[in-house]
Amino acid sequence: MTPTLTTRMANLRARMAATNTDLVVIGPSSHMMYLADLSPHGDERPVMLMVSQSFAGFLMPALNVDSARQHTDLPFFPWADADGPNAALQDLLTATGITRTAPSVVLDETMRADFALLVLDALPGATRRFTQDTVGYLRSRKDETEYTLLKAAHLLNDRAVAAAFAALKPGMTERDVADFIDAFYKENGATTEFCSVCFGPNGAFPHHHTGATPLKAGDAVLIDTGCRLDGYPSDMTRMGYLGSAPEGYGQIHSIIDRAVEAAIAAAKPGVPASAVDKAARDVITAAGYGPNFLHRTGHGLGIDVHETPYITATSETILDEGMVFSIEPGIYLQGQFGLRLEEIVIIRNGVAEIFSEMPRTAVPAGL
């Protein structure tokens, strides 16, 4: 294993000891990528990583063994279609060294239900929970390697979004802009993770699907996009307009920008995530647009674009060093435009540091 993966496995075992966990069982998922840099082909054939204090190994379909071996030196317990997985599973459980009477088992919440039941059927006395205080705990606190990768992805995203706004012309469709951004990513060694381009009234739908709407003078333009570079994603929303801004746009932009700043100022170690949501929401409510802020303030980001912590009004998560999440308040005016500004921040050295270096000022595009 690489030094990073060795450290992560050691950190997991420390969390297992702190939470009285005997066994962690991970399916082919981003959790597995985090721990083993491996995410085998996922189908109906059971594949899983098991970690105990003394052992870590894979239940692996035999037809995937040669390919997977290129990515990990952890032991495999292979099984063939003709035999089924049960005998290999029993051998793997024996190798973990856990007690079979009443083990405390953590299951990957993203794993197929039939995989999870296979494990529970083999350990009928087990108590079980999901990964929130083990793998999830570790993943929500990014290390320096992850910081560097996330920063690089966001700097590339800055360049893509700036280029897209500079390329806007009347008659371009939302899809044209998304295609432009996709090509920019590919030219720079990345892939599109997602891309939402909204012209005019379409911006009032927070999850608008990029389509064939053409751009015309006076339209507000919302671009919410992210690339994946070297395994890690970016995410950012910026606003602009073609020619002149629609009526009321400047006022709304100022309110949202102040909401972002308030949330960033509130985001510190030891603060509940709900306080960050409240800081953004209070600015928008005080300006009279509370009912037009339709969603949570943010979501965590790491290997996945959406992961813990979630920045909601009810979240009891206490922010900690290394946590990465979005701050993206919005005001949505049906039939006019929607305005959202989004930053991804990391709690680092006691404050919220923004990954992007692109200003949030409105981007006017000429006619």
Secondary structure, DSSP 8 states (H G I E B T S, - for coil): --HHHHHHHHHHHHHHHHTT--EEEE-SSHHHHHHHS-----SSS--EEEE-SS-EEEEEEGGGHHHHHTT--S-EEEE-TTT-SHHHHHHHHHHHT--SSS-EEEE-TTS-HHHHHHHHHH-TT-EEE-STTTHHHHHTS--HHHHHHHHHHHHHHHHHHHHHHHH--TT-BHHHHHHHHHHHHHHTT-EEEEEEEEEGGGGGSTT----S-B--TT-EEEEEEEEEETTEE--EEEEEEESS--TTHHHHHHHHHHHHHHHHHH--TT-BHHHHHHHHHHHHHHTT-GGG--S-SEEE-SSSSSEEEEE-TT---B--TT-EEEE--EEEETTTEEEE-BEEEEEETTEEEES--S--S-EEE--
